[in-house]
Amino acid sequence: MNAASEKESTTELLLQQSEERNNILRVLLVDDQLIIAEGIKRMLSQEKDIEFFYCPDPSQAITMTIENKITVVLLDLVMPDISGITLAKYFRANKQTRDIPIIVMSSNEDPVTKRDAFSNGASDYLVKLPDQIELIARIRSHSKRYMLQIERDQAFIELYKIKRKLEESNEALHKLSSLDGLTQISNRRTFDKILSSEWNRAMREKRELSMLLIDIDYFKHYNDSSGHLAGDKALIKIAQTLNNIANRPGDIFCRYG
């Protein structure tokens, strides 16, 4: 294998690995019972696309979720320091975790408890320990829906950035096409456009239209004797001086020739 082929093969492998990492489902179990964590871990151990994380301390749950880019949270309903419902509220109140699916797990099958869990941010409810097939199916369903949402949001953000850049480019292009490159005041094209508009308005309103054409005395002699660079500086200075005395919105100075 030559160097070019080897480099191409390495690039393809890296791209494949990156894509595989992006498709990994990351599950965080928040539960104070280690035996539950071991049971869930065993259920998921054969799933190559699922990465398991365990958090026994509810106060660290949100931090672990953000740091490990969790795609679904398995949340115990009853814990010593904080209830699962309260923690679900915290997840929904945090900008970085508010959209992450939360599957509440509890031994309680009371409909009122389920209602309270859903009304406070739970995406799903499972009685623990759940069936392995059902647990994996729900993890996949909620995670993939969440990941698709992230992709859509990212695509929307990128489209918005592209739109903003296009608007800025169009604005810059319009500015370039309407200004004289040397003096940075309006050019002949802008003058023709404004003159036509102001003329039509003056005709409609039966008002006078004033225009002043200014020439620079002995400019050719100055240009020839002092050089074109000095002549350009003189034009810029004159343009700036005239532009600074424009007081009314309708006042405009243009470089005509």
Backbone torsions as a table, in degrees:
resi	resn	phi	psi	omega
1	MET	NA	127.7	179.1
2	ASN	-79.9	173.3	-174.4
3	ALA	-62.2	-40.2	-178.5
4	ALA	-65.1	-43.1	179.9
5	SER	-66.3	-39.1	179.0
6	GLU	-64.4	-40.9	178.9
7	LYS	-65.2	-41.5	179.6
8	GLU	-64.5	-41.4	179.1
9	SER	-64.5	-40.5	179.0
10	THR	-64.6	-41.5	179.1
11	THR	-62.0	-44.7	179.6
12	GLU	-62.8	-39.2	178.8
13	LEU	-64.1	-43.1	179.4
14	LEU	-63.7	-41.2	178.3
15	LEU	-64.0	-40.6	178.8
16	GLN	-64.5	-44.0	179.3
17	GLN	-64.3	-38.9	178.9
18	SER	-64.1	-41.7	179.4
19	GLU	-65.7	-40.3	178.5
20	GLU	-63.2	-40.9	178.5
21	ARG	-63.1	-38.1	-179.5
22	ASN	-69.1	-22.4	-179.1
23	ASN	-94.2	1.3	179.0
24	ILE	-71.4	132.8	175.9
25	LEU	-92.5	125.5	-175.3
26	ARG	-110.0	116.0	-174.3
27	VAL	-107.8	129.6	175.1
28	LEU	-114.7	122.2	174.0
29	LEU	-96.7	124.2	175.5
30	VAL	-109.4	104.0	-175.0
31	ASP	-159.0	137.0	-177.7
32	ASP	-83.7	-6.0	-178.2
33	GLN	-99.0	114.4	-178.7
34	LEU	-62.4	-34.4	-178.6
35	ILE	-63.7	-34.4	176.2
36	ILE	-67.3	-43.3	179.1
37	ALA	-59.5	-42.3	179.4
38	GLU	-64.7	-39.8	179.4
39	GLY	-64.1	-46.0	179.3
40	ILE	-65.3	-41.9	179.6
41	LYS	-58.9	-43.0	178.9
42	ARG	-64.7	-39.3	179.7
43	MET	-61.0	-33.6	-174.8
44	LEU	-98.1	-3.9	-170.7
45	SER	-63.0	-28.2	-177.6
46	GLN	-91.0	-2.8	-178.2
47	GLU	-90.9	106.7	-173.7
48	LYS	-67.6	-23.5	-178.0
49	ASP	-96.3	8.8	179.6
50	ILE	-119.3	125.8	177.5
51	GLU	-109.3	128.7	-173.5
52	PHE	-103.0	134.6	175.7
53	PHE	-127.9	146.8	-177.8
54	TYR	-126.3	133.7	179.1
55	CYS	-129.7	104.9	178.8
56	PRO	-80.2	-15.6	-176.4
57	ASP	-108.6	108.8	-177.7
58	PRO	-56.7	-28.9	-178.6
59	SER	-67.7	-17.6	179.9
60	GLN	-100.3	-0.4	-171.7
61	ALA	-61.4	-47.3	-177.1
62	ILE	-67.5	-40.8	178.2
63	THR	-61.3	-46.4	179.1
64	MET	-63.8	-36.9	179.6
65	THR	-62.1	-44.9	-178.7
66	ILE	-69.9	-47.0	-176.0
67	GLU	-63.8	-35.5	-175.3
68	ASN	-100.5	6.8	177.5
69	LYS	51.9	52.2	-177.2
70	ILE	-65.1	140.3	179.7
71	THR	-103.9	-15.5	173.9
72	VAL	-157.2	140.7	-179.5
73	VAL	-111.0	127.8	170.4
74	LEU	-96.7	117.4	-169.2
75	LEU	-121.0	119.7	176.4
76	ASP	-68.0	139.4	-177.1
77	LEU	-77.6	-36.7	-175.7
78	VAL	-117.3	115.0	177.6
79	MET	-134.1	157.4	-172.7
80	PRO	-59.9	-46.8	-171.5
81	ASP	-92.4	-27.2	-175.3
82	ILE	-153.0	142.1	179.5
83	SER	-79.7	155.6	178.4
84	GLY	-61.8	-34.7	179.9
85	ILE	-65.5	-42.6	177.8
86	THR	-64.1	-42.3	179.4
87	LEU	-65.0	-36.5	176.7
88	ALA	-60.9	-38.4	176.6
89	LYS	-60.9	-41.9	179.3
90	TYR	-64.1	-40.3	177.3
91	PHE	-59.5	-44.6	-177.1
92	ARG	-72.6	-23.5	180.0
93	ALA	-82.8	-16.8	-178.6
94	ASN	-88.8	128.5	-176.2
95	LYS	-60.4	-32.0	-176.1
96	GLN	-84.6	-14.2	-177.4
97	THR	-124.5	1.9	-171.4
98	ARG	-64.6	-24.2	-177.3
99	ASP	-101.1	-3.8	-177.5
100	ILE	-71.9	130.9	-179.3
101	PRO	-62.2	138.8	177.7
102	ILE	-121.8	119.1	174.7
103	ILE	-102.7	109.7	178.9
104	VAL	-78.1	134.6	177.7
105	MET	-120.1	133.0	-178.9
106	SER	-157.4	156.0	173.9
107	SER	-83.3	-6.7	-178.0
108	ASN	-88.5	122.5	179.3
109	GLU	-104.1	14.2	-178.5
110	ASP	-63.7	127.1	-179.3
111	PRO	-57.7	-35.8	-179.9
112	VAL	-64.8	-41.1	178.1
113	THR	-63.6	-42.1	177.8
114	LYS	-62.4	-42.6	178.5
115	ARG	-59.9	-45.0	-179.5
116	ASP	-63.4	-38.2	179.7
117	ALA	-63.9	-47.0	-179.4
118	PHE	-66.1	-39.0	-177.9
119	SER	-71.1	-14.5	-179.9
120	ASN	-109.7	16.9	170.4
121	GLY	118.6	-5.2	179.2
122	ALA	-68.7	141.4	176.8
123	SER	-92.4	-24.0	-176.6
124	ASP	-158.8	169.0	-176.9
125	TYR	-143.0	127.2	178.5
126	LEU	-128.1	142.7	174.2
127	VAL	-87.2	127.0	-175.9
128	LYS	-94.3	154.8	-12.6
129	LEU	-74.4	133.1	-176.5
130	PRO	-76.2	165.7	173.5
131	ASP	-64.3	139.9	-175.9
132	GLN	-58.8	-47.4	-177.6
133	ILE	-62.8	-43.4	179.9
134	GLU	-65.6	-42.5	-180.0
135	LEU	-60.2	-48.8	-178.7
136	ILE	-63.7	-40.6	179.8
137	ALA	-62.0	-41.7	-178.9
138	ARG	-72.5	-36.9	176.2
139	ILE	-61.3	-46.3	-179.9
140	ARG	-62.8	-45.7	-177.0
141	SER	-61.0	-50.7	-177.8
142	HIS	-68.9	-40.8	-178.6
143	SER	-63.9	-46.6	-176.5
144	LYS	-67.8	-35.3	176.3
145	ARG	-64.7	-40.9	178.3
146	TYR	-65.8	-42.5	-179.7
147	MET	-66.4	-35.9	175.6
148	LEU	-65.6	-38.1	177.2
149	GLN	-62.8	-41.8	178.2
150	ILE	-61.8	-43.9	179.4
151	GLU	-61.1	-42.1	178.8
152	ARG	-64.3	-43.2	179.3
153	ASP	-62.9	-42.7	179.6
154	GLN	-64.8	-40.6	178.1
155	ALA	-62.9	-40.3	178.5
156	PHE	-63.6	-42.5	179.2
157	ILE	-63.4	-43.1	179.7
158	GLU	-64.4	-41.4	177.9
159	LEU	-62.8	-39.9	178.7
160	TYR	-63.7	-41.9	178.8
161	LYS	-63.5	-42.8	179.2
162	ILE	-63.0	-41.8	179.3
163	LYS	-62.3	-43.9	179.7
164	ARG	-63.0	-43.4	178.6
165	LYS	-62.7	-39.9	179.4
166	LEU	-65.1	-42.4	178.1
167	GLU	-62.6	-42.8	179.2
168	GLU	-65.2	-39.8	178.8
169	SER	-66.1	-41.7	179.0
170	ASN	-65.4	-38.5	178.3
171	GLU	-65.3	-42.9	178.7
172	ALA	-65.2	-40.8	179.3
173	LEU	-64.7	-41.5	177.8
174	HIS	-63.2	-39.9	179.3
175	LYS	-64.9	-42.9	179.2
176	LEU	-63.4	-38.5	-177.5
177	SER	-76.4	-14.8	-177.1
178	SER	-107.4	-7.8	-178.6
179	LEU	-111.8	148.7	172.7
180	ASP	-73.0	131.0	-174.2
181	GLY	-62.4	-32.2	-176.8
182	LEU	-85.1	-54.5	-171.5
183	THR	-90.4	-14.7	-179.6
184	GLN	62.3	23.6	167.3
185	ILE	-105.9	172.9	-176.0
186	SER	-57.2	144.7	-176.8
187	ASN	-96.3	-175.2	-177.0
188	ARG	-61.4	-38.4	179.6
189	ARG	-61.4	-44.8	178.6
190	THR	-65.6	-39.5	178.5
191	PHE	-58.4	-48.7	-179.3
192	ASP	-59.8	-41.2	-178.6
193	LYS	-66.7	-45.6	-178.3
194	ILE	-69.6	-39.3	179.4
195	LEU	-60.1	-43.0	178.9
196	SER	-63.0	-43.2	-179.5
197	SER	-66.1	-45.4	-179.3
198	GLU	-67.7	-34.4	177.9
199	TRP	-63.6	-46.1	179.6
200	ASN	-63.7	-38.7	178.9
201	ARG	-67.4	-41.0	177.9
202	ALA	-62.1	-37.8	178.3
203	MET	-66.3	-42.6	-179.2
204	ARG	-65.0	-44.1	-175.1
205	GLU	-89.9	-1.7	-179.6
206	LYS	53.6	49.7	179.6
207	ARG	-121.5	160.3	-179.8
208	GLU	-76.4	154.8	177.0
209	LEU	-125.1	125.7	-176.9
210	SER	-109.6	140.3	177.6
211	MET	-145.2	139.1	-179.2
212	LEU	-120.5	123.4	177.8
213	LEU	-103.3	119.3	-174.9
214	ILE	-110.3	130.8	175.4
215	ASP	-115.3	153.4	-179.6
216	ILE	-101.9	117.3	-178.4
217	ASP	-65.1	137.1	173.7
218	TYR	58.2	27.6	-176.9
219	PHE	-68.0	-37.4	-179.6
220	LYS	-63.3	-41.4	179.0
221	HIS	-64.1	-41.8	178.7
222	TYR	-63.4	-41.5	179.9
223	ASN	-63.2	-43.6	-177.4
224	ASP	-70.2	-36.6	-175.2
225	SER	-85.0	-34.6	-175.5
226	SER	-102.0	-14.0	179.9
227	GLY	100.9	154.9	-176.3
228	HIS	-66.6	-29.1	179.2
229	LEU	-65.0	-43.9	177.4
230	ALA	-65.2	-37.1	177.7
231	GLY	-63.8	-40.7	177.8
232	ASP	-62.7	-42.7	179.6
233	LYS	-62.2	-37.5	178.7
234	ALA	-65.2	-41.9	178.5
235	LEU	-62.7	-42.0	179.3
236	ILE	-63.0	-43.3	-179.0
237	LYS	-63.6	-42.9	-179.7
238	ILE	-66.4	-43.0	-179.6
239	ALA	-61.9	-43.1	179.9
240	GLN	-64.0	-41.6	-179.8
241	THR	-61.9	-46.2	179.7
242	LEU	-65.6	-41.3	-177.2
243	ASN	-65.9	-30.1	-178.3
244	ASN	-74.0	-15.8	-179.3
245	ILE	-96.9	4.1	176.5
246	ALA	-76.2	112.8	-174.9
247	ASN	-101.9	-34.4	-174.7
248	ARG	-97.8	153.3	-179.1
249	PRO	-57.2	-30.7	-177.6
250	GLY	-82.8	-9.8	-179.6
251	ASP	-73.9	133.6	177.2
252	ILE	-149.0	139.3	175.4
253	PHE	-113.5	136.5	-178.6
254	CYS	-131.0	152.2	171.0
255	ARG	-90.3	115.6	-171.8
256	TYR	-88.1	-38.6	-176.1
257	GLY	-144.5	NA	NA
